[in-house]
Amino acid sequence: MSEISVKLDYFSVTVFMQGDVGHKPVTDCILSDLLGLSGVDSSAYFEGQGFGGRGYSQVCLCPIPGLVFYRYPSSGSGHCHVEIKGEPLASISFDGVHRFLKGLEDADLTFRASRVDLAFDYVPCSPVELFNAWKARKVKTRLHYDSHDWRENSRGKTFYWGSVTSERQGICYDMRGFNRVELRCRQKTAAFLGVIVGEGNEHTLWAIGAGLINGLAQFPDDGNHWGWVQKIASGVNRHFVAVPQKKPVAQAVVARARERFMNLCAELAIIANALGIDSEMVSQTVASVTIDANSNKKIRDLQKVLGSL
């Protein structure tokens, strides 16, 4: 089996300008930080095409395909929008997007990600296997059973779980040679992941992304088809959770406690970010909780904290 690879597959962000700053600082960051074209005057690019989209009056020409810049919002507010699709992201990668967001901050511009897609390639589960498990109701999920879709055409087979309008949706593709599971995030979840990209925490992004997939729906692990999700998501434990070295306990009990705690950590981080709570304080608080056979009470305590928020 090929090693699973993880990447950004779509990144969409709104950039806010104060006063009469205009769009040039944003387009400068696109060229120098996102595309690595330092010293190039952005005035020669990003010309309006005479039509709008996404609530903006102009969709602008960009130096490379798959990169879209929207300006002049219909609302008159001081913001613009940058959309980076899968093809350019393959070469721009996480590092390029991080440099772009850091460049915006250095230019005293604020941003909010509106959609972030993470792609997990070469996964051992196929769309057919996940769809069959869903139909057989072998999936642990809070989603309604009807919240899924199956599509099959000349390009391949695709299984969707979760609503297209919700904050999180899971998708499994047959990529003709390998399988991909994709997490599509919008609204507050996308904004939270955008902050992680801006801070340069690549490992944390993949771990929390896998945790969010697992929190959306847990498929049966027949033949280790779903174990990869927990393995990637367990990386969040190194950031948030201190695992004790105490007397041996039943592995299954610890694994269940750790999985529940991991999902709660991801939920807590999203809620804390939405409320403006300092992320470092959240990390230190959660890191003080250890995972052992007696963790159920601690998990219930954390659930009470979430409820109070």
Secondary structure, DSSP 4 states (H G I P E B T S, - for coil): -PPPEEEEEEEEEEEE--TT--SHHHHHHIIIIIS--TT--GGGS--B-S--BTTEEEEEP-SSTTEEEEEEETT--SEEEEEE-HHHHHHHHHHHHHHHHHHHHHTT-EEEEEEEEEEEES-S--HHHHHHHHHTT--B-SS-TT-EEEEEETTEEEEEES-TTSSEEEEEEE-SSSEEEEEEEEHHHHHHHHHHHHHT-HHHHHHHHHHHHHHH-B---GGGSSHHHHHHHTHHHHHH-B----S---HHHHHHHHHHHHHHHHHHHHHHHHTT--HHHHHHHHHT-B-STTHHHHHHHHHHHHHH-
